[in-house]
Amino acid sequence: LHALRWPVARGRGQIQALDAVPLPSGEVRIAFGGNGVYPSSVVLIDSKNVTATRTLEPQDLKARYQQTLAVQFHPKRPDILAVGYGGRAAGSEKGFETSSAKIILWQINDTGEKRLLTMDTGISNADAVAFSDDGERFAACDFDSGSVKEWRLTLDSRSTAKSTETIETHTQLHGLIFCKHDGWQVATQTHGLIAPAR
């Protein structure tokens, strides 16, 4: 086991998002992020060299005090990582960002990282993100408002994300997953699991 020091937090923050994916080489890639000194950063670690880290840091979101709230690797493409953002904004009366939270799909390889897509969610925070098993659908939710949004993805030379539905559950949420046959499901404060009618 390795004890890792994470410069994103520096003792004043916390890890809020974590995911891992096996690579074709047999190694494992870990992605994590949260709030702290560099709140919109995501740190990447490969198991072959845990002391050599890479950082995904979108400058446009850093300027808006966006935090990394959720990360998930694509189930069929270990080179693709979805990152959900949201959080506090400087000068905001309530202390929270009032504009639409962003989701970025990053492509990661040995030579570098690039943005495939930047998605405007239409919700305040992308607290959880999830791919369907085939990677063709994608969902995000805002825990406080109870909003859930779904997209259909096309990932190729001209990647696109088409919004297919937005549902207001009118209850506080605690988690989001995609089920193979039922689509997305969310865990709620008072109503157990909720899934969209199909």
C-alpha positions as CSV (number, residue, x, y, z in Angstrom):
1,L,0.0,0.0,0.0
2,H,1.1,3.5,-0.7
3,A,0.3,6.6,1.3
4,L,-0.4,9.4,-1.1
5,R,-0.2,13.1,-0.4
6,W,-2.8,15.0,-2.4
7,P,-1.8,18.7,-3.0
8,V,-5.3,19.6,-4.1
9,A,-6.6,19.6,-0.5
10,R,-3.4,20.6,1.5
11,G,-5.2,19.8,4.7
12,R,-8.1,22.2,4.0
13,G,-10.3,20.1,1.7
14,Q,-11.6,16.7,1.0
15,I,-11.8,14.1,-1.7
16,Q,-15.4,14.1,-3.0
17,A,-15.1,12.0,-6.1
18,L,-13.1,8.8,-6.9
19,D,-13.1,6.2,-9.6
20,A,-10.7,3.6,-11.0
21,V,-10.5,1.7,-14.3
22,P,-8.4,-1.3,-15.5
23,L,-6.2,-0.4,-18.5
24,P,-5.5,-2.8,-21.5
25,S,-1.9,-3.0,-20.2
26,G,-3.1,-4.6,-16.9
27,E,-2.5,-1.5,-14.9
28,V,-5.1,0.5,-13.1
29,R,-5.8,4.2,-13.5
30,I,-7.3,6.2,-10.6
31,A,-9.0,9.6,-10.9
32,F,-10.0,11.7,-7.9
33,G,-11.0,15.3,-7.1
34,G,-12.8,17.4,-4.5
35,N,-12.6,20.8,-2.9
36,G,-9.6,22.6,-1.5
37,V,-6.9,24.9,-2.8
38,Y,-7.4,23.7,-6.4
39,P,-11.0,22.6,-6.3
40,S,-11.7,22.1,-10.1
41,S,-8.7,19.8,-10.5
42,V,-8.8,16.1,-11.0
43,V,-5.7,14.0,-10.2
44,L,-4.8,11.0,-12.3
45,I,-2.6,8.1,-11.0
46,D,-1.5,5.0,-12.8
47,S,-0.7,2.0,-10.7
48,K,2.6,1.4,-12.6
49,N,4.0,4.6,-11.0
50,V,1.9,6.0,-8.2
51,T,4.3,8.9,-7.5
52,A,3.9,10.2,-11.1
53,T,0.6,12.1,-11.1
54,R,-1.2,14.1,-13.9
55,T,-3.7,16.8,-13.3
56,L,-6.8,17.8,-15.3
57,E,-7.4,21.5,-14.6
58,P,-9.9,23.4,-16.7
59,Q,-8.9,27.1,-16.3
60,D,-12.4,28.4,-17.2
61,L,-14.0,26.5,-14.3
62,K,-11.1,27.3,-11.9
63,A,-11.9,31.0,-12.4
64,R,-15.5,30.3,-11.4
65,Y,-14.6,28.5,-8.2
66,Q,-16.2,25.2,-9.5
67,Q,-15.5,22.1,-7.4
68,T,-15.0,18.6,-8.7
69,L,-18.0,16.7,-7.5
70,A,-18.1,13.5,-9.5
71,V,-15.9,11.4,-11.7
72,Q,-16.6,8.2,-13.7
73,F,-14.7,6.3,-16.4
74,H,-16.5,5.2,-19.5
75,P,-17.4,1.4,-19.2
76,K,-16.1,0.6,-22.7
77,R,-13.4,3.2,-23.2
78,P,-10.9,3.5,-20.3
79,D,-9.4,6.5,-22.0
80,I,-12.5,8.6,-21.4
81,L,-13.4,10.2,-18.1
82,A,-16.5,12.2,-17.2
83,V,-16.1,14.9,-14.6
84,G,-19.0,16.7,-12.9
85,Y,-18.5,20.2,-11.5
86,G,-20.5,22.6,-9.3
87,G,-20.1,24.5,-6.1
88,R,-19.4,27.9,-4.6
89,A,-19.0,31.1,-6.5
90,A,-17.3,34.3,-5.3
91,G,-19.7,37.0,-4.5
92,S,-22.8,34.8,-4.6
93,E,-25.3,35.8,-1.9
94,K,-26.0,32.2,-0.9
95,G,-22.4,31.1,-1.6
96,F,-23.3,28.8,-4.5
97,E,-22.9,29.0,-8.2
98,T,-26.2,30.1,-9.8
99,S,-25.3,29.2,-13.4
100,S,-25.5,25.8,-15.0
101,A,-23.0,23.3,-13.8
102,K,-20.6,21.8,-16.3
103,I,-19.7,18.2,-17.2
104,I,-16.5,17.6,-19.1
105,L,-15.7,14.4,-21.0
106,W,-11.9,14.1,-21.1
107,Q,-9.8,11.8,-23.3
108,I,-6.7,10.6,-21.6
109,N,-3.8,8.8,-23.2
110,D,0.0,8.4,-22.8
111,T,0.8,11.6,-24.6
112,G,-1.7,13.9,-22.9
113,E,-5.3,14.9,-22.2
114,K,-7.9,16.7,-24.2
115,R,-11.5,17.7,-23.8
116,L,-13.9,15.7,-26.0
117,L,-17.1,17.5,-24.8
118,T,-18.1,20.3,-22.4
119,M,-21.8,19.9,-21.5
120,D,-24.0,22.6,-19.9
121,T,-26.2,20.6,-17.5
122,G,-29.0,23.0,-16.7
123,I,-28.7,22.1,-13.1
124,S,-26.8,23.8,-10.3
125,N,-24.4,21.0,-9.4
126,A,-23.4,17.7,-11.1
127,D,-23.1,15.9,-7.8
128,A,-23.2,12.4,-9.5
129,V,-22.6,11.2,-13.0
130,A,-23.1,7.8,-14.6
131,F,-22.7,6.0,-17.9
132,S,-25.0,3.3,-19.1
133,D,-23.4,-0.2,-19.6
134,D,-22.9,0.4,-23.3
135,G,-21.6,3.9,-22.8
136,E,-24.2,5.3,-25.2
137,R,-26.3,7.1,-22.5
138,F,-25.2,9.3,-19.7
139,A,-26.9,10.9,-16.7
140,A,-26.2,13.5,-14.0
141,C,-28.1,14.7,-10.9
142,D,-28.1,17.5,-8.4
143,F,-28.5,16.1,-4.9
144,D,-30.2,19.2,-3.3
145,S,-32.7,20.1,-6.0
146,G,-33.5,16.5,-7.0
147,S,-33.0,17.2,-10.7
148,V,-31.8,14.4,-13.0
149,K,-30.7,14.9,-16.6
150,E,-29.9,12.3,-19.3
151,W,-28.1,12.6,-22.6
152,R,-27.4,10.3,-25.6
153,L,-23.7,10.2,-26.4
154,T,-21.8,9.9,-29.7
155,L,-18.1,9.6,-29.2
156,D,-16.1,9.8,-32.4
157,S,-14.2,12.4,-34.4
158,R,-17.1,14.8,-33.8
159,S,-18.4,13.9,-30.3
160,T,-21.9,15.0,-29.4
161,A,-24.2,14.8,-26.4
162,K,-27.9,15.1,-27.1
163,S,-30.1,15.9,-24.1
164,T,-33.0,13.4,-24.0
165,E,-34.8,14.2,-20.7
166,T,-34.8,16.2,-17.5
167,I,-36.8,14.9,-14.5
168,E,-37.5,16.7,-11.3
169,T,-37.9,14.2,-8.4
170,H,-38.8,16.9,-5.9
171,T,-36.8,15.2,-3.2
172,Q,-33.2,15.2,-2.0
173,L,-31.0,12.7,-3.7
174,H,-28.0,10.6,-2.4
175,G,-26.8,8.6,-5.4
176,L,-27.1,7.8,-9.1
177,I,-26.6,4.6,-11.1
178,F,-27.5,3.1,-14.5
179,C,-29.2,-0.3,-14.4
180,K,-28.9,-2.6,-17.5
181,H,-32.6,-2.8,-18.3
182,D,-34.2,0.0,-16.3
183,G,-32.0,3.0,-17.2
184,W,-30.9,5.3,-14.4
185,Q,-32.0,5.1,-10.8
186,V,-31.5,7.6,-8.0
187,A,-31.4,7.0,-4.2
188,T,-33.7,9.5,-2.5
189,Q,-34.1,10.9,1.0
190,T,-37.7,9.8,1.5
191,H,-38.8,7.6,-1.4
192,G,-36.2,4.9,-1.8
193,L,-35.1,4.3,-5.4
194,I,-36.7,6.3,-8.2
195,A,-36.4,5.3,-11.8
196,P,-37.9,7.0,-14.9
197,A,-41.1,5.5,-16.4
198,R,-40.2,3.7,-19.7
